[in-house]
Amino acid sequence: MKRSTRLKVVGVFFVLPGLISYFGWTLYPIFYAFLISLYKWNLNPDLPSKFVGLTNYIAMFQDPVAGTAFKNTILYTVITVPGQMFLGFLIAYALNKKIHGQTTLRLLYYLPVVTSWIFVSLIFEYLFSGYGGLVNYIFHTNIQWLSSPSMAMIPIYVLGIWKGIGWSMLIFLAGLQGVPPSLYEAAQIDGANRWNLIRHITLPLLKSTVMFELVMLTIGGFNVFLSVWVMTSGGPMNSTQVVSVYMFQQAFDYFNFGYGSALSVMLFVIVFIIAQIQRRWLKSND
């Protein structure tokens, strides 16, 4: 056996565990979810599942609650992703300089990222409680945040932004440390102010970092689940319903696995299309 062939065989054995894991835990579940979405699925092995074709997808487009869930999911992503990126960049820019307690500050800003979603969701549920909540106490209001259909999404937005700032900060910090200081020095000699430095040096050199963050945070935004589940469970009156929660309820509360799978497939298609559009748009601006 030639040396090049031998190296290829060894390489295949090295990547084989990862490929098996990818096919077993990613591609196969996606394919199986699509298969289930074409059936009126029955968990009872004695009762066969009934093939219904695209009925679940047609029902999804006619379901007003599903429409609300997709709308809320999109709004959550549109609001929280820019918020996380903007605040994360500002904090990363500030902490990229040598200041007293720099390491401690970085740790404190990153701490929410590694804190349990359930724990922080319960804390925010208390903070935005209509009776005795800290937010109402500070601002001297009596807003029923989580029981009002028009206000219930606001605490969820705030939690999503607050919890993601640390991750966004960390990624931006890594990107900022890759910017050569000599570029800043040369620009300052030419009379550039701080805004010029950010606009013409920092942001262009962080384009790949921005692309990575935008795609990852968008995927995370569309998969929002625990905060909504803990704080409102999609209520009141489905005003905070999101796709992941509605999908879970359909599948595991009502045992409507075919419809729940159709929701998951549609969510996957939307996220995939948006991620590809973002990638191509940012790439075209290079």
C-alpha positions in Angstrom: 0.0 0.0 0.0 1.3 3.4 -1.0 2.2 5.9 1.7 -0.4 8.4 0.5 -3.2 5.7 0.5 -2.0 4.6 4.0 -2.3 8.2 5.3 -5.8 8.5 3.8 -6.9 5.3 5.5 -5.5 6.5 8.9 -7.2 9.9 8.4 -10.6 8.1 7.8 -10.2 6.2 11.0 -9.5 9.5 12.9 -12.6 11.2 11.5 -14.8 8.1 11.6 -16.0 8.6 15.2 -17.0 12.2 14.5 -18.8 11.2 11.3 -20.7 8.4 13.0 -21.7 10.9 15.8 -22.8 13.5 13.2 -24.9 11.0 11.2 -26.4 9.4 14.3 -27.2 12.5 16.3 -27.8 15.1 13.6 -28.6 13.9 10.2 -30.7 10.8 11.2 -32.9 12.7 13.7 -33.6 15.4 11.0 -34.6 12.8 8.5 -36.6 10.9 11.0 -38.4 14.0 12.2 -39.3 14.8 8.6 -40.6 11.2 8.2 -42.8 11.5 11.3 -44.2 14.8 10.1 -45.8 12.9 7.2 -47.7 10.6 9.5 -50.4 10.7 12.2 -47.8 9.1 14.5 -48.9 6.6 17.1 -46.6 5.6 20.0 -48.6 2.4 20.6 -46.9 -0.4 18.6 -50.2 -2.2 18.3 -51.8 0.7 16.5 -50.1 1.5 13.2 -49.3 5.1 12.3 -51.3 6.6 9.5 -49.6 8.2 6.5 -51.2 11.7 6.0 -48.8 13.3 3.6 -48.6 17.1 3.9 -51.7 17.3 6.1 -49.6 18.4 9.2 -48.0 21.2 7.2 -51.3 22.4 5.8 -52.7 22.4 9.3 -49.7 24.4 10.5 -50.3 27.2 8.0 -54.0 27.3 9.1 -53.2 27.3 12.8 -53.3 30.8 14.3 -51.3 29.7 17.4 -48.5 28.4 15.1 -48.5 31.8 13.3 -48.1 33.5 16.7 -45.3 31.2 17.7 -43.3 31.8 14.5 -43.9 35.6 14.8 -42.8 35.7 18.4 -39.7 33.5 17.6 -38.7 35.9 14.8 -39.3 39.0 16.9 -37.3 37.4 19.8 -34.4 36.8 17.4 -34.6 40.2 15.7 -34.6 42.0 19.1 -32.1 39.9 21.2 -29.4 39.2 18.6 -28.6 42.9 17.8 -28.9 43.7 21.5 -26.4 41.0 22.5 -24.0 41.9 19.7 -24.1 45.7 20.3 -23.7 45.5 24.1 -21.2 42.6 23.8 -19.0 44.7 21.4 -19.1 47.8 23.7 -18.1 45.7 26.7 -15.4 43.9 24.8 -14.0 47.1 23.4 -13.8 48.6 26.9 -12.3 45.4 28.5 -9.7 45.1 25.7 -7.8 47.9 27.2 -5.5 47.5 30.2 -7.6 48.5 33.2 -7.6 47.7 36.9 -9.5 44.4 37.6 -9.8 43.5 33.9 -9.8 39.7 34.6 -12.5 40.0 37.3 -14.7 42.2 35.1 -14.4 39.7 32.2 -15.4 36.9 34.6 -18.4 38.8 35.9 -19.7 39.6 32.5 -19.3 36.0 31.3 -20.9 34.5 34.5 -24.5 34.7 33.2 -23.5 32.6 30.2 -22.6 29.6 32.4 -25.5 30.1 34.8 -28.4 27.7 34.4 -31.3 28.9 32.2 -33.8 27.6 34.7 -32.2 29.4 37.6 -32.0 32.8 35.9 -35.5 32.4 34.4 -36.9 31.9 37.9 -34.9 35.0 39.1 -36.4 37.1 36.2 -39.8 35.7 37.0 -39.4 37.2 40.4 -37.9 40.5 39.2 -40.8 41.0 36.8 -43.5 39.8 39.1 -46.6 42.0 39.1 -46.9 41.8 42.9 -43.8 42.5 44.9 -41.4 42.3 41.9 -38.2 44.3 42.1 -38.7 46.0 38.8 -42.1 47.4 39.8 -40.7 48.4 43.2 -37.7 50.3 41.6 -39.8 52.2 39.1 -42.9 52.6 41.3 -45.2 50.9 38.9 -47.8 48.1 39.1 -47.4 46.5 35.6 -48.5 42.9 35.4 -45.5 42.0 33.2 -46.0 38.2 32.9 -49.8 38.1 33.0 -50.4 40.9 30.4 -50.4 39.7 26.8 -49.0 43.0 25.6 -46.1 43.0 28.1 -45.2 39.4 28.7 -42.5 39.2 26.0 -40.5 42.1 27.4 -39.0 40.2 30.4 -38.1 37.4 27.9 -36.4 39.8 25.6 -34.4 41.3 28.5 -33.4 37.9 29.8 -32.2 36.8 26.4 -30.1 39.9 25.9 -28.6 39.9 29.4 -27.7 36.2 29.3 -26.0 36.4 25.9 -23.9 39.5 26.4 -21.1 37.6 28.0 -20.7 35.1 25.1 -20.8 37.9 22.5 -18.2 39.8 24.6 -15.9 36.9 24.7 -16.0 36.3 20.9 -15.5 40.0 20.1 -12.7 40.1 22.7 -10.9 37.4 20.8 -11.4 39.2 17.6 -10.2 42.5 19.0 -7.0 41.0 20.3 -6.2 39.9 16.7 -6.2 43.5 15.4 -2.6 44.7 15.0 -1.9 47.8 17.3 0.3 49.2 14.6 -2.8 50.0 12.5 -4.3 52.1 15.3 -1.0 53.9 15.9 -0.6 54.7 12.2 -4.2 56.0 12.0 -3.8 58.2 15.1 -0.7 59.7 13.6 -2.9 60.7 10.6 -5.3 62.3 12.9 -8.0 59.7 13.2 -10.3 60.0 16.3 -11.8 57.0 18.2 -14.9 56.7 16.0 -12.7 56.7 12.9 -10.6 53.9 14.4 -13.6 51.8 15.1 -15.3 52.5 11.8 -12.4 52.1 9.5 -10.1 49.6 11.3 -11.9 47.7 14.0 -15.2 46.8 12.4 -13.8 45.9 8.9 -11.2 43.5 10.6 -14.0 42.0 12.7 -16.2 41.1 9.8 -15.6 37.3 10.1 -16.2 37.6 13.8 -19.5 39.4 13.2 -20.5 36.8 10.7 -19.8 34.0 13.1 -21.7 35.7 16.0 -24.7 36.6 13.8 -25.2 33.1 12.5 -24.7 31.4 15.9 -26.9 33.9 17.8 -29.6 33.7 15.2 -29.7 29.9 15.5 -29.8 30.3 19.3 -32.6 32.9 19.0 -34.8 30.6 16.9 -34.3 27.8 19.4 -35.4 29.8 22.5 -37.2 27.4 24.9 -36.3 27.3 28.6 -36.8 31.0 29.4 -40.3 30.9 27.8 -41.2 27.5 29.3 -40.2 28.5 32.8 -41.6 32.1 32.9 -44.8 31.8 30.9 -45.2 28.4 29.2 -46.4 30.3 26.2 -49.1 32.2 28.0 -51.0 34.3 28.7 -53.4 33.5 25.9 -50.5 32.2 23.8 -49.0 35.8 23.6 -45.5 34.4 24.4 -45.8 31.2 22.4 -42.6 30.4 20.5 -42.0 27.5 18.1 -39.9 25.3 20.4 -42.4 25.5 23.2 -45.4 25.0 20.9 -43.6 22.0 19.3 -42.9 20.5 22.7 -46.5 21.0 23.9 -47.9 19.4 20.7 -45.6 16.4 20.9 -45.4 15.7 24.6 -48.5 17.2 26.1 -51.0 16.3 23.4 -49.0 13.4 21.8 -49.5 14.9 18.4 -46.0 13.9 17.3 -46.7 14.3 13.6 -47.7 18.0 14.0 -44.9 18.6 16.4 -42.4 17.2 13.9 -43.8 19.3 11.1 -43.2 22.4 13.3 -39.6 21.3 14.0 -38.9 20.7 10.3 -40.3 24.1 9.3 -38.2 25.7 12.0 -35.1 23.9 10.7 -35.8 25.1 7.1 -36.2 28.7 8.2 -33.1 28.7 10.3 -31.1 27.1 7.5 -32.3 29.6 4.9 -31.6 32.6 7.2 -28.1 31.3 8.1 -27.2 30.9 4.4 -28.5 34.3 3.5 -26.5 35.9 6.3 -23.4 34.0 5.3 -23.7 35.0 1.6 -24.6 38.6 2.4 -21.6 39.1 4.7 -19.3 37.2 2.3 -20.4 39.5 -0.6 -19.4 42.5 1.4 -15.8 41.3 1.9 
